[in-house]
Amino acid sequence: MKEIAAVVTMVKDDHDFLRRWVKYYGDIFGREALYVFAHGGEPEISEIAAGCNVMRLPPGYDPKWAGRRARLFGNMARALQNYFDFVLVTDVDEFIVVDPETGFDLRTFLTRRRTGSVISPIGVEVVHRPQEEPDPIDTHILGPRRFVRFSSFYCKPIILGTPQVSFARGQHYSTHPELRIFQRLYLFHMKFCDRLDSQALLESRAQTISKAGYGEESETELSTRWNKLDGKEEAFLNRLANLPKIDGWDFAPEMTHMQDTWGPRDNELYHFEKLIGKEVREVPERFFGIV
C-alpha cells in the first residue's frame, strides 16, 4: 500500500527557509516523506533536515543548470510515485496551504483527491510592507507578515498524482494537459517576506551569475532568471512594498482567467496566460501561525 505523499525540494544556503520547510511539511507528512537535494552538500543542510532523505549534489552553476534541475525533479517524482499517491515538488520557500475554514490540513485534502491528476494551487506572494510591519519574523511568517499579491507564476502544477509529467524550469509549467485548481488551496511564496533578506538574496543571485561569467545580455537559462534585477533590487522591493491594497480574499476572477486562458505552450507544455497582481490584499487571521 502506498503512502499518501512525498515532498521534494532543493536547497543551497537558504537555511532559515529549510528549517521552516522541514517543520511545515514534516509535521504534516513526517520527515521520512521529505526528500531534500543539497546543492553543494553543505553540512548544515543535513543537520537541519535530520530524519529527512538528504541527497548531495555537486556545487556550482552552468548555463543549463535550471533545465537539469527541472529534469531531476520530474524524474524523482516519477520514481517516488511507485511508493506515494502524490509527490509535491516545491522550492524551499514555497508552502502549500489549505484554507483552515475547510477543517482540513494538506494531508487530509490529498486523501480526498483522486490520483491520476495534477493539481495547481492558487499562487500568492507574501510581500513585506516595512511601514506597516516593522517587527522581524520570529516563529512564524504568516501573522508578522500579512499581505500578498496574486501571481500566476506560483500557480504551479506541482502536486503530482501521475508519473506522466515533465516540468519546465522552476516547475512553472508542465506537460500535463488538464488544469485542476481548488478555491481554497494556496501556494504561499515567501521569497519577499522580509525586506532585508530579500534584497540580500537578489543581490547574491546577481553576483552568482556574474562570477559564473554570464553577462547582463546573456541568454542562458540561469541568467535570464537571476540577472533581471541586477542593480535594481532596492527599487523593485520598494515597488512591492507600496502596491495599493484591496479588500477581500476572493480569487475567483483569477481562477476564471486561469481556466479561460489555459492551453498548450511550446515544447508540449501547458499553462495559462501571465497575470501578476498590481495590488496586495490582507491575509485573513485564520492563516496566522500556519507557516
Phi, psi and chi 1 to 4 in degrees:
 res  aa     phi    psi   chi1   chi2   chi3   chi4
   1 MET       -  134.9 -177.8  175.8  177.9      -
   2 LYS   -78.1  152.4  -66.8 -176.8  179.2 -179.1
   3 GLU   -77.3  164.6  -63.4  -67.6  -34.2      -
   4 ILE   -72.6  -44.1 -177.6   62.1      -      -
   5 ALA  -159.7  146.5      -      -      -      -
   6 ALA  -115.2  155.1      -      -      -      -
   7 VAL  -128.7  132.9 -165.6      -      -      -
   8 VAL  -122.0  140.1 -179.5      -      -      -
   9 THR  -148.9  172.3 -162.8      -      -      -
  10 MET  -130.4  143.5 -175.7 -177.5  -66.8      -
  11 VAL  -145.1  144.8   63.0      -      -      -
  12 LYS  -147.4  117.3  179.0  177.2  174.9   62.6
  13 ASP    76.6  -28.2  -60.9  -31.8      -      -
  14 ASP   -77.4   66.2  -69.2  -30.5      -      -
  15 HIS   -69.0  -37.6  -60.8  157.9      -      -
  16 ASP   -66.4  -44.6 -174.9   53.9      -      -
  17 PHE   -62.3  -38.7  -82.8  131.7      -      -
  18 LEU   -61.6  -41.0 -179.9   61.6      -      -
  19 ARG   -58.4  -45.3  -71.1 -174.3 -174.6   91.1
  20 ARG   -68.7  -39.7  -62.6  178.5 -171.9  -81.9
  21 TRP   -61.7  -48.1 -172.2   93.1      -      -
  22 VAL   -63.6  -43.0  168.2      -      -      -
  23 LYS   -61.7  -48.7  167.4   68.0  174.3  167.2
  24 TYR   -65.8  -58.3  179.1   70.4      -      -
  25 TYR   -73.0  -30.4  -69.4  108.7      -      -
  26 GLY   -66.3  -37.8      -      -      -      -
  27 ASP   -64.7  -29.6  -75.8   -7.1      -      -
  28 ILE   -85.8  -46.5  -64.0  171.9      -      -
  29 PHE  -112.7  -10.7  -59.9  110.5      -      -
  30 GLY    91.5  141.0      -      -      -      -
  31 ARG   -62.6  -28.2  -70.9 -166.9  173.6 -157.3
  32 GLU   -65.4  -14.8   64.8  -82.5    5.3      -
  33 ALA   -96.5    5.4      -      -      -      -
  34 LEU  -102.9  135.6  -52.0 -173.3      -      -
  35 TYR  -123.6  116.5  -67.4   78.2      -      -
  36 VAL  -117.9  117.6  178.4      -      -      -
  37 PHE   -87.8  118.9  -73.2  102.3      -      -
  38 ALA   -94.7  100.2      -      -      -      -
  39 HIS   -72.8  104.6 -179.3 -159.8      -      -
  40 GLY   101.7  -15.3      -      -      -      -
  41 GLY    68.7   35.1      -      -      -      -
  42 GLU   -58.0  133.8  -56.9  158.6  -75.6      -
  43 PRO   -61.4  -28.3   17.8  -29.8      -      -
  44 GLU   -61.2  -31.7  -64.1   91.1  -20.3      -
  45 ILE   -64.2  -44.7  -67.3  175.0      -      -
  46 SER   -63.7  -33.8  -66.2      -      -      -
  47 GLU   -70.2  -47.7  -65.0  169.9    7.4      -
  48 ILE   -64.8  -39.2  -65.1  167.4      -      -
  49 ALA   -97.6   30.1      -      -      -      -
  50 ALA   -57.9  132.6      -      -      -      -
  51 GLY    93.7  -16.0      -      -      -      -
  52 CYS   -90.0  174.3  -53.9      -      -      -
  53 ASN   -94.9  103.3  -56.2  -79.7      -      -
  54 VAL  -103.9  128.0  179.7      -      -      -
  55 MET  -125.3  124.7  -64.2  152.5  -74.2      -
  56 ARG   -83.0  136.6 -177.0 -173.9 -178.3  -81.4
  57 LEU  -117.8  152.3  -65.5  175.4      -      -
  58 PRO   -61.3  151.8  -20.0   30.8      -      -
  59 PRO   -76.5  174.7   30.0  -35.4      -      -
  60 GLY    93.9  166.0      -      -      -      -
  61 TYR  -131.7  154.6  -61.5   94.3      -      -
  62 ASP  -145.6  175.8   64.0   32.6      -      -
  63 PRO   -59.0  -21.7  -28.1   36.7      -      -
  64 LYS  -106.8   14.0  -61.1  -61.6 -178.6 -177.3
  65 TRP   -60.6  -45.3  175.5   83.0      -      -
  66 ALA   -63.7  -38.6      -      -      -      -
  67 GLY   -67.7  -39.9      -      -      -      -
  68 ARG   -64.9  -37.9  -73.4 -155.7  -50.2  -86.3
  69 ARG   -60.8  -44.8  179.6  178.1 -177.1  -90.8
  70 ALA   -62.3  -41.4      -      -      -      -
  71 ARG   -66.8  -38.1  -71.1 -169.4  -66.9  -84.7
  72 LEU   -60.0  -46.4  173.8   63.8      -      -
  73 PHE   -62.1  -44.0  -80.1  157.7      -      -
  74 GLY   -62.8  -43.8      -      -      -      -
  75 ASN   -66.8  -39.1  -69.3  -26.0      -      -
  76 MET   -64.5  -42.9 -174.8   68.2  174.5      -
  77 ALA   -61.9  -41.4      -      -      -      -
  78 ARG   -62.1  -43.1  -81.6 -171.0  -75.8  -83.3
  79 ALA   -65.2  -43.5      -      -      -      -
  80 LEU   -68.3  -23.7  -72.1  174.6      -      -
  81 GLN   -72.8   -2.7  -76.4 -177.5   70.1      -
  82 ASN   -71.9  -17.5  -72.0  -63.5      -      -
  83 TYR  -125.2  -13.3  -55.7   95.4      -      -
  84 PHE  -131.5  144.6  -63.1   89.8      -      -
  85 ASP   -66.9  -39.9  -71.1  -29.0      -      -
  86 PHE  -129.8  147.5  -67.3   92.8      -      -
  87 VAL  -125.1  125.9  177.9      -      -      -
  88 LEU  -102.8  124.8  -73.6   56.8      -      -
  89 VAL  -113.1  108.2 -179.4      -      -      -
  90 THR  -127.6  152.9   78.4      -      -      -
  91 ASP   -72.6  162.1  -69.4  -12.6      -      -
  92 VAL   -71.4  -13.9   75.7      -      -      -
  93 ASP  -105.0   21.9   57.3    4.0      -      -
  94 GLU  -118.8  130.5  -64.4  172.8  -11.5      -
  95 PHE  -129.9  117.3  -60.7   84.4      -      -
  96 ILE   -88.7  122.2  -57.9  171.6      -      -
  97 VAL  -129.5  132.8  177.1      -      -      -
  98 VAL   -90.7  136.1 -179.2      -      -      -
  99 ASP   -54.6  124.6 -167.0  -40.1      -      -
 100 PRO   -57.1  -23.1  -22.8   32.9      -      -
 101 GLU   -61.1  -22.8  -85.6 -166.5  -17.5      -
 102 THR   -72.9  -21.2   65.5      -      -      -
 103 GLY    82.1    2.7      -      -      -      -
 104 PHE  -108.3  149.9  -56.7  146.8      -      -
 105 ASP   -98.1 -176.9   65.6    3.8      -      -
 106 LEU   -64.8  -37.1 -175.0   54.6      -      -
 107 ARG   -62.7  -47.1 -177.8 -174.1 -172.9   91.7
 108 THR   -63.8  -40.1  -53.0      -      -      -
 109 PHE   -56.3  -46.2  171.0   85.3      -      -
 110 LEU   -69.6  -32.1  -68.7  175.6      -      -
 111 THR   -65.2  -19.1   62.1      -      -      -
 112 ARG   -95.4    1.5  -60.5  167.1   65.0   91.4
 113 ARG  -103.3  150.7  -53.7  -83.8   79.7   80.8
 114 ARG   -85.4  148.0   61.6  176.5  174.9   84.9
 115 THR   -77.7  174.5   56.7      -      -      -
 116 GLY    89.5   -0.7      -      -      -      -
 117 SER  -118.5  169.1   61.9      -      -      -
 118 VAL  -125.9  129.8  173.0      -      -      -
 119 ILE  -112.3  135.5  -60.1  171.5      -      -
 120 SER  -112.4  117.5  -60.9      -      -      -
 121 PRO   -70.4  165.3  -10.6   25.7      -      -
 122 ILE   -77.9  121.2  -63.0  169.8      -      -
 123 GLY   -90.7  125.2      -      -      -      -
 124 VAL  -131.2  138.9  -66.6      -      -      -
 125 GLU   -99.7  126.7  -70.6 -171.0  -66.5      -
 126 VAL   -75.2  126.1  173.7      -      -      -
 127 VAL  -115.8  126.2  174.2      -      -      -
 128 HIS   -83.6  124.4 -174.2 -164.5      -      -
 129 ARG  -111.2   89.2  -63.0  168.0   69.7   89.2
 130 PRO   -56.8  -29.0  -23.8   34.5      -      -
 131 GLN   -67.3  -24.8   66.4  -84.9   24.8      -
 132 GLU  -110.2  -15.3  -62.4  176.1   67.0      -
 133 GLU  -130.9   69.7  -57.6  168.2  -40.1      -
 134 PRO   -75.1  -19.3   27.8  -34.9      -      -
 135 ASP   -77.8  147.1  -65.2  -26.8      -      -
 136 PRO   -72.2  161.4   26.6  -34.5      -      -
 137 ILE   -77.0  138.0  -65.9  168.9      -      -
 138 ASP  -118.4 -112.2 -169.3    7.2      -      -
 139 THR   -66.0  -42.6  -53.4      -      -      -
 140 HIS  -123.6  156.6  -63.2   98.4      -      -
 141 ILE   -90.1  -50.0  -62.2  174.7      -      -
 142 LEU   -74.1  122.2  -64.1 -178.9      -      -
 143 GLY   126.6  -72.9      -      -      -      -
 144 PRO   -59.8  -30.4  -26.0   34.9      -      -
 145 ARG  -117.8  126.2  -58.3  -66.4 -179.4  -97.6
 146 ARG  -137.9   17.7   61.8 -175.1 -166.7  -82.0
 147 PHE  -122.9  139.0  -63.9   99.3      -      -
 148 VAL  -136.9  157.0  -59.0      -      -      -
 149 ARG  -121.9  144.7   69.9  166.4  179.6  173.2
 150 PHE   -68.7  142.0  173.9   83.5      -      -
 151 SER  -145.5  119.7  174.4      -      -      -
 152 SER   -64.4  -21.8   61.9      -      -      -
 153 PHE   -60.9  -25.3  -77.4  134.1      -      -
 154 TYR  -108.2   11.4  -63.7   98.1      -      -
 155 CYS   -86.5   64.8  -58.4      -      -      -
 156 LYS   -85.2  143.6  -64.9 -177.2  174.6 -175.7
 157 PRO   -81.8   68.6   32.4  -35.3      -      -
 158 ILE  -115.9    4.1   54.6  173.6      -      -
 159 ILE  -103.1  101.7  -58.3  177.7      -      -
 160 LEU  -101.5  120.4  -52.6 -179.1      -      -
 161 GLY  -111.0   12.9      -      -      -      -
 162 THR  -144.7  143.9  173.2      -      -      -
 163 PRO   -81.4   -6.9   28.6  -34.9      -      -
 164 GLN   -88.3   56.9  -52.6  -55.9  -41.1      -
 165 VAL  -138.8  135.7  177.5      -      -      -
 166 SER  -121.9  151.5  -64.4      -      -      -
 167 PHE  -106.4  152.5  -72.8  119.5      -      -
 168 ALA   -82.4  173.4      -      -      -      -
 169 ARG   -56.4  136.6  -69.7  170.8  -72.6  159.1
 170 GLY    76.0    4.0      -      -      -      -
 171 GLN    59.7   24.8  -55.0   87.0 -107.9      -
 172 HIS   -76.2  -29.3  -63.3  -72.8      -      -
 173 TYR  -129.8  162.4  -43.0  128.2      -      -
 174 SER  -145.9  176.6   82.6      -      -      -
 175 THR   -90.3    2.7   54.7      -      -      -
 176 HIS   -79.4  126.6 -166.7   70.4      -      -
 177 PRO   -82.3   -7.8   29.7  -35.2      -      -
 178 GLU  -104.7  132.3  178.5 -171.6    6.6      -
 179 LEU   -95.1  122.5  174.1   63.4      -      -
 180 ARG  -126.1  115.8  -73.4 -178.8   62.8   79.6
 181 ILE  -130.2  154.2   51.1  177.7      -      -
 182 PHE  -130.8  140.3  -68.3   85.2      -      -
 183 GLN   -62.5  -26.3 -167.8  170.2   13.8      -
 184 ARG  -121.3   30.7  -65.7 -173.7  172.9 -174.3
 185 LEU  -119.5  123.5  180.0   69.1      -      -
 186 TYR  -127.3  149.6  -55.2   93.1      -      -
 187 LEU  -110.7  114.7 -174.5  153.2      -      -
 188 PHE   -91.0  113.9  -75.2   87.6      -      -
 189 HIS   -93.7  123.6  176.9 -126.2      -      -
 190 MET  -106.4    6.6  -60.2  -65.3 -167.0      -
 191 LYS   -56.6  -32.7 -178.6  165.2   68.8  175.4
 192 PHE  -104.9   25.4  -57.3  124.9      -      -
 193 CYS   -77.8  -13.6   69.9      -      -      -
 194 ASP  -139.2  124.2 -176.1   83.1      -      -
 195 ARG   -58.0  -51.5  171.8   58.0 -175.8  -93.9
 196 LEU   -65.4  -44.2  -66.0  178.1      -      -
 197 ASP   -65.8  -38.3  -70.5  -14.3      -      -
 198 SER   -63.1  -44.7  -60.0      -      -      -
 199 GLN   -65.3  -41.0 -175.9  161.1  -15.9      -
 200 ALA   -62.5  -39.5      -      -      -      -
 201 LEU   -66.0  -46.8  173.3   64.2      -      -
 202 LEU   -62.1  -41.2  -66.3  172.6      -      -
 203 GLU   -67.5  -37.7  -68.8  172.5   -9.1      -
 204 SER   -63.6  -40.5  173.0      -      -      -
 205 ARG   -66.7  -39.0  -73.0 -174.8  168.4 -178.3
 206 ALA   -62.7  -39.8      -      -      -      -
 207 GLN   -66.9  -35.0  -68.4  170.1    8.1      -
 208 THR   -60.6  -48.3  -66.4      -      -      -
 209 ILE   -75.0  -26.4   63.1  168.7      -      -
 210 SER   -65.6  -44.3  176.6      -      -      -
 211 LYS   -65.0  -30.6  -70.8  178.6 -178.5  177.1
 212 ALA   -77.6   -7.3      -      -      -      -
 213 GLY    90.4   17.2      -      -      -      -
 214 TYR  -100.5  106.8  -49.4  137.3      -      -
 215 GLY   -74.4  177.5      -      -      -      -
 216 GLU   -60.8  -30.9 -171.9  171.8  -12.2      -
 217 GLU   -92.2    3.2  -58.6  -57.0  -40.1      -
 218 SER   -64.0  146.5  171.8      -      -      -
 219 GLU  -109.0   20.0  -67.8  -61.6  -33.5      -
 220 THR   -69.4  158.2   70.5      -      -      -
 221 GLU   -57.6  -39.8  -66.6  177.0   -5.7      -
 222 LEU   -73.0  -46.3 -174.9   58.4      -      -
 223 SER   -69.8  -31.1   63.5      -      -      -
 224 THR   -67.4  -23.3   52.8      -      -      -
 225 ARG   -90.4  -36.5  -64.9  175.7   64.2 -132.7
 226 TRP  -106.5   -9.7  -75.8    9.1      -      -
 227 ASN  -106.2   -1.4 -156.5   37.2      -      -
 228 LYS   -62.0  -31.6  -72.5 -177.4  177.4  179.7
 229 LEU  -102.8   13.7  -67.3  173.4      -      -
 230 ASP   -53.4  113.0 -171.1   13.4      -      -
 231 GLY    85.6   -5.5      -      -      -      -
 232 LYS  -118.8   16.3  -51.6 -179.5 -174.6   74.6
 233 GLU   -60.9  -45.1  -66.4   84.9    2.6      -
 234 GLU   -63.2  -44.0 -175.2  174.0    2.9      -
 235 ALA   -63.5  -40.4      -      -      -      -
 236 PHE   -61.9  -46.7  168.9   73.8      -      -
 237 LEU   -68.2  -32.5  -66.7  170.9      -      -
 238 ASN   -62.0  -41.7  -77.2  -19.9      -      -
 239 ARG   -63.2  -42.9  -72.1 -163.4  -60.9  -86.7
 240 LEU   -60.0  -44.8  -77.0 -174.8      -      -
 241 ALA   -67.3  -18.3      -      -      -      -
 242 ASN  -114.9   17.3  -70.3  -72.9      -      -
 243 LEU   -62.8  143.6  -70.2  172.0      -      -
 244 PRO   -65.9  155.2   23.6  -32.9      -      -
 245 LYS   -99.9  145.1  -69.4 -170.9  -73.2 -173.3
 246 ILE  -126.1  159.0   60.3  172.6      -      -
 247 ASP   -88.6  159.8  -65.8  -30.0      -      -
 248 GLY    96.5  163.0      -      -      -      -
 249 TRP  -132.8   49.1 -170.4 -110.1      -      -
 250 ASP  -117.0  114.6  178.1   13.3      -      -
 251 PHE  -106.4   22.2  -65.9   92.6      -      -
 252 ALA   -59.0  -43.5      -      -      -      -
 253 PRO   -61.4  -38.7  -24.0   35.1      -      -
 254 GLU   -67.6  -38.2  -71.0   82.1   -0.4      -
 255 MET   -65.5  -38.8  -66.5  175.7   69.5      -
 256 THR   -62.8  -41.5  -62.2      -      -      -
 257 HIS   -59.8  -43.9  168.3   85.4      -      -
 258 MET   -60.2  -45.7  -67.3  161.2   65.0      -
 259 GLN   -68.1  -41.4  -67.6  163.7  -26.7      -
 260 ASP   -70.9  -28.2  -71.7  -11.5      -      -
 261 THR  -106.1    8.4   62.8      -      -      -
 262 TRP   -66.5  136.9  177.0 -101.9      -      -
 263 GLY   176.0  180.0      -      -      -      -
 264 PRO   -73.7  145.3   26.3  -33.7      -      -
 265 ARG  -110.5 -164.5  -66.4  171.0   55.2   92.1
 266 ASP   -70.8  160.2  -63.8  -25.0      -      -
 267 ASN    59.0   36.7  -58.1  -38.9      -      -
 268 GLU    66.1   19.8  -59.6 -179.2  -15.8      -
 269 LEU   -95.8  151.6  -61.7  170.2      -      -
 270 TYR  -122.3  144.6  -71.4   80.4      -      -
 271 HIS  -169.5 -175.7 -155.7 -118.9      -      -
 272 PHE  -115.3  169.8   27.9   76.6      -      -
 273 GLU   -71.1  149.0  -67.8  179.8    3.2      -
 274 LYS   -58.9  136.0  175.1 -178.4  173.7 -178.1
 275 LEU  -149.5  111.7 -179.5   64.4      -      -
 276 ILE  -116.4  126.0  -51.3  -62.1      -      -
 277 GLY   -61.6  139.9      -      -      -      -
 278 LYS   -99.8   13.7  -66.2 -178.0  171.8   63.6
 279 GLU  -149.1  168.1   60.7  -76.9  -49.7      -
 280 VAL  -116.9  157.6  -64.3      -      -      -
 281 ARG  -132.1  158.9   60.4 -169.1   84.0 -163.2
 282 GLU   -89.0  135.2 -166.0  162.1   -7.3      -
 283 VAL   -71.2  129.6  178.0      -      -      -
 284 PRO   -60.5  149.1  -23.8   34.5      -      -
 285 GLU   -60.4  -24.3  -72.5 -171.4   16.3      -
 286 ARG   -63.1  -17.5   61.7 -177.1 -179.2  -89.4
 287 PHE   -87.9  -14.1  -72.5   90.5      -      -
 288 PHE   -62.5  134.2  -69.2    3.8      -      -
 289 GLY    87.1   -5.8      -      -      -      -
 290 ILE   -71.4  -41.8  -67.7  179.8      -      -
 291 VAL  -119.8      -  179.1      -      -      -
